[in-house]
Amino acid sequence: MLKISRLFIYPIKSLRGISVLSSMVTDRGLQYDRRWMLVDANNKFISLREFPKMALLSVSLETNELVVESLEQKGSSLKLPYITALEELESVAIWNATVHGKRVGDEADAWFSDMIGAKCKLVFMPDSSLRPVDTTSGYAPKGKFTSFADAYPFMMIGEASLNDLNSRMQIPVSMRRFRPNIVFSGGYPYQEDSIEYFTINNINFTGLENCGRCMIPNVDPDVGAFNVDREPIKTLSKYRMTKNRIEFGRNVVHNGTGVISVGDELNLL
């Protein structure tokens, strides 16, 4: 039996994730997941790839606002009301997509620029901004949308897969390295590779393709820097390479809305 063992959301792309017990499934993924994003002076998204110190910015969900805190500069924090953003829409670029977003404001821009050491802006994706799932892989299911995630509304990994990876490494790594939304227990290593159709609480999910990995898992989230030993990607490259692409995890789309929780069963169809 496969069950959800952990759920993660990442309200601001590339910042630290939040482990939650339950979450609402919206039209573009889990509620609040990657609805905010940092962009550079050219309105192009920035991430841990360029600024690994983003891993040291933690986010918490409060009643009426997000609270972002720096783990590096103790006492430095920023409060972001959920509904506050400037009215003017701006075009922002994320991979091969151009999406409408709204700047949050000068205070947020200045704070994040100081935290990462480079000029940047914080943008929010309003409900009116619909970004179709359309990736360079060739998968483009109609009527499916995502937020500021790299490609899909959900990414899923089985605990057994991480355990197998860690059995091959001298120093084990945590699931946080891979930034999944859904983690499940039970089953066997890499079972997610072949999971296509399943339901959770009567919400339909479809696994479309395995997740191709860049260097982000090599960022130590407790240090905010790349591992000099290039792990865990170095180990994954030895046995999880398919057509020059390292795969770990499963990209997923869905149909329907509702709440999913830790402990819910994945019913394979």
C-alpha positions as CSV (number, residue, x, y, z in Angstrom):
1,M,0.0,0.0,0.0
2,L,1.3,3.4,-1.0
3,K,0.6,6.3,1.3
4,I,1.5,10.0,1.5
5,S,4.3,10.3,4.1
6,R,5.2,13.9,3.5
7,L,3.8,17.0,1.7
8,F,5.9,20.0,0.7
9,I,5.0,23.4,-0.6
10,Y,7.5,26.1,-1.8
11,P,5.6,29.4,-1.8
12,I,8.6,31.3,-3.2
13,K,10.4,29.5,-5.9
14,S,13.9,28.2,-4.8
15,L,13.5,29.3,-1.2
16,R,13.2,26.7,1.6
17,G,10.1,24.5,1.4
18,I,7.5,24.0,4.1
19,S,6.4,20.5,5.3
20,V,2.6,20.5,5.8
21,L,0.2,17.9,7.0
22,S,-2.5,18.7,4.4
23,S,-3.0,21.1,1.5
24,M,-5.6,22.2,-0.9
25,V,-5.2,21.0,-4.5
26,T,-5.9,23.9,-6.8
27,D,-6.0,24.2,-10.6
28,R,-2.2,24.7,-10.7
29,G,-0.9,22.5,-7.9
30,L,-0.9,22.7,-4.1
31,Q,-2.2,26.0,-2.6
32,Y,0.5,28.7,-2.4
33,D,3.1,26.4,-4.1
34,R,5.5,28.6,-6.2
35,R,3.1,31.5,-6.6
36,W,5.9,33.9,-5.9
37,M,9.2,34.1,-7.7
38,L,12.4,36.2,-7.9
39,V,13.4,37.7,-11.2
40,D,16.4,39.7,-12.3
41,A,16.6,43.1,-14.0
42,N,15.5,41.6,-17.3
43,N,12.5,39.9,-15.6
44,K,14.0,36.5,-16.0
45,F,13.6,34.0,-13.2
46,I,16.5,33.3,-10.8
47,S,16.9,30.2,-8.7
48,L,19.3,28.1,-6.6
49,R,21.3,27.4,-9.7
50,E,22.7,30.9,-9.6
51,F,22.1,31.8,-6.0
52,P,22.4,28.8,-3.7
53,K,22.1,31.0,-0.7
54,M,18.4,31.2,-1.4
55,A,18.3,27.9,0.4
56,L,18.9,29.8,3.6
57,L,15.7,31.9,3.3
58,S,12.9,30.1,5.2
59,V,9.2,30.7,4.6
60,S,6.3,30.2,7.0
61,L,2.6,30.4,6.4
62,E,0.8,32.6,8.9
63,T,-2.9,33.5,9.1
64,N,-2.8,36.5,6.8
65,E,0.8,36.5,5.5
66,L,3.9,34.8,4.5
67,V,6.9,35.4,6.7
68,V,10.4,35.1,5.2
69,E,13.4,34.8,7.5
70,S,17.1,34.7,6.8
71,L,18.9,31.9,8.5
72,E,22.2,33.6,7.6
73,Q,21.4,37.1,8.9
74,K,19.6,36.3,12.2
75,G,16.8,38.7,13.0
76,S,16.2,39.8,9.3
77,S,12.7,39.0,8.1
78,L,10.0,40.1,5.7
79,K,6.2,39.9,6.0
80,L,4.2,39.4,2.8
81,P,0.4,39.7,3.0
82,Y,-1.1,37.1,0.7
83,I,-3.2,39.5,-1.3
84,T,-0.8,42.5,-1.5
85,A,0.7,43.1,-4.9
86,L,0.9,46.0,-7.3
87,E,-1.9,46.2,-9.9
88,E,0.2,46.4,-13.0
89,L,1.0,43.1,-14.8
90,E,4.5,42.5,-16.0
91,S,5.8,39.8,-18.4
92,V,8.3,37.5,-16.7
93,A,10.3,34.7,-18.2
94,I,10.6,31.2,-16.8
95,W,12.4,28.7,-19.0
96,N,10.6,28.7,-22.4
97,A,7.5,30.4,-21.1
98,T,6.5,34.1,-20.7
99,V,4.0,34.6,-17.9
100,H,2.2,37.5,-16.4
101,G,3.1,38.4,-12.8
102,K,2.6,41.3,-10.4
103,R,5.4,43.0,-8.5
104,V,5.0,42.8,-4.8
105,G,6.7,46.1,-4.0
106,D,9.8,48.1,-3.4
107,E,10.3,46.9,0.2
108,A,10.3,43.2,-0.9
109,D,12.6,43.9,-3.9
110,A,15.1,45.7,-1.6
111,W,15.1,43.0,1.1
112,F,15.6,40.1,-1.3
113,S,18.3,42.0,-3.2
114,D,20.2,42.5,0.0
115,M,19.7,38.8,1.0
116,I,21.0,37.3,-2.2
117,G,23.6,40.0,-3.0
118,A,22.1,40.8,-6.4
119,K,19.4,43.2,-7.7
120,C,16.2,41.4,-8.0
121,K,12.4,41.7,-7.8
122,L,9.7,39.6,-6.2
123,V,6.7,38.8,-8.4
124,F,3.4,37.1,-7.6
125,M,1.3,35.0,-10.0
126,P,-2.4,36.1,-9.8
127,D,-5.3,33.7,-10.4
128,S,-5.8,35.4,-13.8
129,S,-2.4,34.3,-15.0
130,L,-2.7,30.9,-16.5
131,R,0.6,29.1,-17.5
132,P,-0.1,26.0,-19.5
133,V,2.0,22.9,-18.8
134,D,4.3,23.0,-21.8
135,T,7.9,21.7,-21.5
136,T,10.8,21.1,-23.7
137,S,10.2,17.3,-23.3
138,G,7.3,17.4,-25.7
139,Y,4.6,16.7,-23.1
140,A,1.9,19.4,-23.4
141,P,-1.4,18.1,-22.0
142,K,-4.2,20.5,-22.9
143,G,-6.1,22.3,-20.1
144,K,-3.4,21.6,-17.5
145,F,-1.7,24.6,-15.7
146,T,1.2,25.1,-13.4
147,S,2.5,27.9,-11.2
148,F,6.1,29.1,-11.3
149,A,7.3,25.5,-10.9
150,D,9.9,24.4,-13.4
151,A,7.5,22.4,-15.5
152,Y,4.6,20.6,-13.8
153,P,2.2,21.2,-10.9
154,F,3.5,18.2,-8.9
155,M,6.7,16.2,-8.4
156,M,6.5,13.0,-6.6
157,I,9.2,10.7,-5.0
158,G,8.9,7.4,-3.1
159,E,10.8,7.0,0.2
160,A,12.2,3.7,-1.1
161,S,13.9,5.5,-4.0
162,L,15.8,7.8,-1.6
163,N,16.7,4.9,0.6
164,D,18.2,3.1,-2.4
165,L,20.2,6.2,-3.4
166,N,21.5,6.7,0.1
167,S,22.6,3.0,0.3
168,R,25.0,3.8,-2.6
169,M,26.5,6.9,-1.0
170,Q,29.0,7.5,1.8
171,I,27.0,10.4,3.2
172,P,23.2,10.2,3.0
173,V,21.1,13.1,1.8
174,S,17.7,14.2,2.8
175,M,14.5,14.4,0.7
176,R,14.8,18.2,0.9
177,R,17.5,18.1,-1.7
178,F,15.0,17.1,-4.4
179,R,12.2,19.5,-3.6
180,P,9.2,17.1,-4.1
181,N,5.6,18.0,-3.4
182,I,4.4,14.5,-2.7
183,V,6.5,11.8,-0.9
184,F,5.0,8.4,-0.4
185,S,5.9,5.4,1.7
186,G,5.6,1.7,0.8
187,G,6.3,0.1,-2.5
188,Y,9.8,-0.5,-4.0
189,P,12.6,1.8,-5.2
190,Y,11.7,3.8,-8.3
191,Q,8.2,2.5,-8.4
192,E,7.1,6.1,-9.3
193,D,8.9,5.7,-12.7
194,S,6.0,3.5,-13.9
195,I,3.1,5.1,-12.1
196,E,0.7,6.6,-14.6
197,Y,-2.8,6.8,-13.2
198,F,-3.8,7.1,-9.6
199,T,-6.2,8.9,-7.3
200,I,-5.8,10.5,-3.9
201,N,-9.1,11.4,-2.1
202,N,-11.0,11.1,-5.4
203,I,-8.6,13.5,-7.2
204,N,-7.2,12.1,-10.4
205,F,-3.5,12.3,-11.0
206,T,-1.4,11.3,-14.0
207,G,2.4,10.6,-14.0
208,L,3.6,11.9,-17.3
209,E,7.4,11.7,-17.2
210,N,10.3,11.2,-14.9
211,C,12.0,14.3,-13.5
212,G,15.2,15.3,-15.2
213,R,17.7,16.6,-12.7
214,C,20.0,19.6,-12.9
215,M,22.6,20.5,-10.2
216,I,20.1,21.8,-7.6
217,P,20.2,18.6,-5.5
218,N,23.9,19.3,-5.0
219,V,23.0,22.4,-3.0
220,D,23.3,21.7,0.8
221,P,20.1,23.3,2.2
222,D,21.8,23.7,5.6
223,V,24.8,25.6,4.2
224,G,23.4,27.4,1.1
225,A,26.3,26.2,-1.1
226,F,27.0,23.5,-3.7
227,N,28.7,20.4,-2.4
228,V,32.3,20.3,-3.7
229,D,31.9,16.5,-4.2
230,R,29.0,17.1,-6.6
231,E,26.8,14.7,-4.6
232,P,24.2,13.3,-4.9
233,I,24.1,14.0,-8.7
234,K,27.4,12.3,-9.1
235,T,26.1,9.0,-7.7
236,L,22.8,9.3,-9.5
237,S,24.6,9.7,-12.8
238,K,26.1,6.3,-12.5
239,Y,22.8,4.4,-12.5
240,R,19.9,6.8,-13.3
241,M,21.0,8.2,-16.6
242,T,18.6,7.9,-19.5
243,K,19.4,9.5,-22.9
244,N,21.9,11.9,-21.3
245,R,19.4,12.9,-18.6
246,I,19.6,12.0,-14.9
247,E,16.1,11.1,-13.6
248,F,14.9,11.0,-10.1
249,G,11.2,11.5,-9.2
250,R,8.0,11.7,-11.3
251,N,6.3,14.8,-12.8
252,V,2.6,14.7,-12.3
253,V,-0.5,16.5,-13.6
254,H,-4.0,16.3,-12.1
255,N,-7.8,16.7,-12.7
256,G,-9.9,18.0,-9.9
257,T,-9.6,19.9,-6.7
258,G,-9.8,19.1,-3.0
259,V,-7.6,18.4,0.0
260,I,-4.9,15.8,0.3
261,S,-3.1,14.9,3.6
262,V,-0.3,12.9,5.0
263,G,-1.6,9.4,5.5
264,D,-3.8,9.4,2.4
265,E,-3.6,6.4,0.2
266,L,-2.4,6.5,-3.4
267,N,-4.8,4.3,-5.3
268,L,-3.1,3.0,-8.4
269,L,-5.4,2.5,-11.4
